[in-house]
């Protein structure tokens, strides 16, 4: 049998059910793994060892008593902008370095109620809007190459999963912060439909763009976690009580006949050739599974990125107005972004909101003829620290010039979007695809992604550095 830290969540759960392993053994194994790879990855900001051992012992008893819950004994981590009662929640900032919330965020409480075992709070860009290196807590290093970033802002969550420190993690995504780390680290990450996962207790960046969602090694694990955290919440006005699908139960449904939209512009306009080739190969896999590929135009899509950046910056400035007088205490990159945001006018913000509807209507029109879209997860592989530039094949540009190009459109529209590995570049770095569907049709993204992973093994790749530890 594999080491417990190597196992996916669904595999661990089966091992617990069969009596082949216990939650305590799984937690011990993950803690040993963390000790072996940290601080080289720098994914863990606060280790919750004492609580994890106590929760694991309770899960041991529940499995013996036959009262196991859906995530019983499965270790997980939380991006450190998600409140945890009695455990510090820094937001990746020194300003809140000693903040200890009185209660859990809604999603954290739901994971605990489902039997999950909180193992660690995970490193992030400051307030999910920094860059390259968090000057308070250090760089989040990519398990495929420690001289490269994991991306952001859920880089700790991406690094923790990719380095096999834990099987499940939660990230947040305002312009791509779940999906960019998933793409760079060779894991699977879902930005659910806007409001599908409540954000009560999650530090905000931009209230009309923020999402929280699961990150794991496989679609099956993502679905398992989403089942536990999805659903409306009275404390979050953006989280409606729309019926929640059985995401895990739906994975086995055949995908033959589903219409996969392949955009003819924007998403593939500025993409490294190896990423493009991996997407083309993924399309052939889906064709073999019986999917019907439909080329399509997306009117207004060229507006999405600028709309997203404008809304994000303006809403961030509003959130942090109360501490703007402490600018010198912020992370260098966050301070720069917050300062620049002061020059966005109300007219700029309102114009972005108006153009947002153009993007949304274009997507609505596209989905009259398709069931899911396929795009690159990221146009490039992960950049190196110090340079933070990326290769598009015919040009090298600053990473933020294109980093959110493929992801921002789905924050602007609120549609669910899933990033999953589609191979390795010639340099041994992960490349990825993205699947997007109609609002509250997260399950279709997951079905197609699961079918892809059933016949491929890209999601099983392990970074060269981590595989030798």
Buried (B, 14 or more C-beta within 10 A) or exposed (E): EEEBBBBBBBBBBEBBEEEEBBBBBBBBBBBEBBEBBBEBBBBBBBBBEEBBBEBBBBBBEBBEEEEBBBBBBBBBBBBBBBBBBEBBBBBBBBBBEEEEBEEBBBBBBBBBEBBBBBBBBBBBBBBBBBBBBBBBBEBBBBBBBBBBBBBBBBBBBBBBBBBBBBBBBBBBBBBBBBBBBBBBBBBBBBBBBBBBBBBBBBBBBBBBBBBBBBBBBBBBBBBBBBBBBBBBBEEBEBBBEBEBBEBBEBBEEEBEEBBBBBBEEBBBEBBBEBBBBBBEBBBEBBEEBEBBBBEBEBBBBBBBBEBBBBBBBBBBBBBBEEBBEEEEEBBBBBBBBBEEBEEBEEEBBEEBBEBBEBBBEBBEBBBEEBBBBBBBBBBBBBBBBEEBBBBBBEEEBEBBBBBBBBBBBBBBBBBBBBBBBBBBBEEEBBBBBBBBBBBBBBBBBBBBBBBBBBEBEBBEBBBEBBEEB
